[in-house]
Amino acid sequence: MTYDKPQAQTDKVKTYSSVYEAEMAYDNGVIHLQTPIRIFAKGEMRETTLGRVFFNEILPEDFPYDNNVQTKKQLKKVLAADL
């Protein structure tokens, strides 16, 4: 869910003003969870994927945005920092 697909150099990265707008694009098949996008999330414009946005939505509000692929090792770091 949090990895990003390699994108062809000719593909334009889509930009979304909100999580809701990106979620609507996902629901309509315009993007996938791993599609690289630009989105306004947690107070700033980010280059990320919708899967990473969803992952960060479940973290506590004061937790910093984590734009990494969530491997087993990375998840341990996230959980350790949250305790």
Secondary structure, 3 states (H helix, E strand, C coil): CCCCCCCCCCCCCEEECCHHHHHHHHHCCCCCCCCEEEEEECCEEEEEEHHHHHHHHCCCCCCCCCCCCCCHHHHHHHHHHHC
